[in-house]
Amino acid sequence: MAFVGPSGAGKTTLLRLLNGTVTASSGTVLVNGQDLGALPVRALRRVRSHVGFVHQDHSLVPNLRVSQNVVAGKLGERGLFAAARSMLFPKRADIDRVYALLERVGIPDKLFERTDTLSGGEQQRVALARALFQDPSALLADEPFASVDRARALDLVELITGVAAERGLTLVVSLHDLDLARMFPRIVGLRAGRTVFDAPSDNVAETELTALFRLADELESELSSADDSARS
């Protein structure tokens, strides 16, 4: 599914609630039937290890190789020493897995490249491979196509939805681009932290999508005018 809505609607916060990095102040968040707010730290870490997350800014370590960044996807499951060793000196079996993932996302030749030498689209593919290295049951992606041009964004949508379908993953993506959102079977419209609509993408009228952003723009304009009046 795709979460859509203007900046500040709550898309990123909702994604963070779903992977347990933010705790709900009210209500409950269930992942595979488990209430995240009621889990002890170790159990929460175990649940989070099965929820892959692709960050908008990629969150890659720029001076490390692609292989090391992908292996970092398993850091949450290992102790500090074992995690550092596996990332800095990956085992041959890990390298083989990384290569297979990079081959699937279309950049196997970047295995030993430094991530800061890659394009934005290539870095996004590394971030996706890192999330898949966790063997997740769910994949969350926060504005994953924001840093690439239109053609590459379309390719990445096909890639991420294809991988999710192949692996049977729950896929939740936050988006600003309404045309890209329609490529997902379900759209959830958010504004000011609330659900405005939740429906199959074919059932969401164009007027609903445009109104979702227009009302937010009008509110922002009113608040700005109020601030200007207060200052004067």
N, C-alpha and C positions, 0 to 999 in steps of 0.2 A: 504494500500500500504506500501511498504518498501523502505526507503531511504538507499542506500548502497554507500560506498566510503571509501577511506583511511582516516586516522586521518587528520584533517585540511581541509577536503573537503567542510565543511559547513553544515553538517547534523544537528548538534545541533542548530546552528544559524538559520537555516531555520525553525526548530520546534519552536524556540522562536519567530520568526516573525509571525508564524501562531497563536500563542496564545497571541500576543500583548505585550510580555515582552521586545521585541526589536523592535525599529521603523525603517522601511525601509528608507534608505537614497535616494532611487529613486524607481520608480515604485509604485505599489499598492498591498496591501494584502486585499483580500475580504473574510469575514467570514459571511456566510448567506446573501450575497449581500451587506454587510456593509464594507466600506473602513476603516480599523482600524486606519490608519494615520490621518483621518479626524474627528474621534470621540472625543468628550470631555471626561474628565477623568471618570465621573460617567457612561457614556454610554459604555466606553471601559471596565470598571470594570464589567458591566452587561454582556457584550459579553464574557469576559474571564471566568465568573462564569459558563458558559455552555461549556467550553473547558477543559476537564480533562487532567492533565499532570502527567505522571509517570517519575520521575527523575532517572537518572542512579545511583546516590548515595542514592536513596530512599527519602532523605530529611525528615526522621522521627525524632521525638523528642525522644531521647533514654531513658530518665528517666520517660517517661509517659507510661501509659497503651495503649494497642492496641486500645481499644475502644475510648480513647481520641484522638489518632492520626487519626483515621478514621473520627471522627466528625470534625476534623480540616479542612476537605475538604470543609466545608461550611463557613470558616472564612471570605472569601472575600465578602460574601453577607451581613455580619452583622457589626454593629458598634463595636468599640474596646471593650467596657465593655461586651456587649452581646456575642461577639465572645469568649472572655476569659472565661466567665462563662459557656458557652455551652461546651467548650473544657474541662475545669477542672471539671465541675459538669454536665455531660450530662443528659438530661431528659430521662425518661423511654422509651418514643417513639423513641428517637434517638438510645438508646441502642438496642432496638428491631430491628431497621433498620440495625444497624451495625452488629448484630448477623446474620441477614439474608444474608448480603453481605459476611461476613466471611464464612458462610456456603457454599455460591456459589463458593468462591475461595478456599475452602477446608481446612480452619483452624478455625472452630467455637470454638474449645476448647482453642484457644489463646485469647479469648475476653478480659480477665483482666490481661494478662501477660504484663510485661514490654517489650518494643520492643527491648531493647538491649540484651535480653536473647534469641532472636529468631535467627534461621539460616538465611543465605542470601536469600534463596528461600522463606522462610516464610515472611521475611521483604518485599520482592518484592510483595507478595500477599497482605500484609497490604497496601502497596503503591497503588496497583490497587484498593483495596476496598475503600481507601480514595478518589481516583479520581472518582469512581462510586458513592460515597455518594453525589457528586455535582449534580447528575442527568444530566450528560453532554449530548450534542448532538454530540460531537466529542471527541475522545480520542487520545492523543499524547503520545508516549513513547520513551524515549531516551535511547538506548542500554539497554532495560529492562532485557536482559538475560545474561549480561556480568558477573554477579557475581555468576553464578550457573554452575554446571557441565552439560555435554551434555544431559543426560537423563532428568534432571530437566528443562533444557532449552526447550526441545521438549514438555514437559508437559505444561510449561508456554505459549508456542506458541498456543497450542490447547486451553488452558484456555482463553487467551486474545482474540483470534479470535472467540471463541465460545460465549463469553460474548458480544462482539461487534455485532455478528450476531443476538443474542437474543434480544438485545436492539435497533437494527437498527442504530448503531453508525458508524460514519466515524472513521476509525482507521488508524493512520499514525505512523509507527515505524521506528526508525533508527537502522541499524545493521552493524556489521562487518562480520558476519558469512553468507557466500553466500548460504550455504545449507538451513539455516533457512529462508533466504530471499525468496527462491523459494517456501516456504509454503504460501506466500502471493500472491494474484492474480495479483498484479501490482508492478513492480520494477522501481524505479527512480535511475539512476546512477549519482552520483555527483563527480566532481573533481574540486578543486580550485574555489569553489563557483559557478560553472556552471553545467547545466544539460548536461550530455554526452548522455544519452538515457532515454526514458520513454516509457515502453511497458508492455503488459501482460507478466507475468513471463515465460509462455510457449514459448514466442517468443524471449526471450533474450538468445542468444547463450552463451555457456560456455566461448568461446574465448573473448566475450565482457566483461564478468565479470572479468576474469583474467587480461585482458589488462588494465582495470580500475585501478587495484592496481599495476600492474607492471610498468606502466608509472609513477605513483606517486613515487614508490620506486627508479626508475631511476633518476627522478628529484631531490629527496632528496639526492641521492648519488652524483649527480653533484654539488649541492649546498654545500654539505659537503666538497667535493674536492676543490671547489673554496675558501671556508673559510680557509682550511688548507694551500692553496697556498698563500692567502693573509697574513696569520700569519707568514709564513716562509719568 
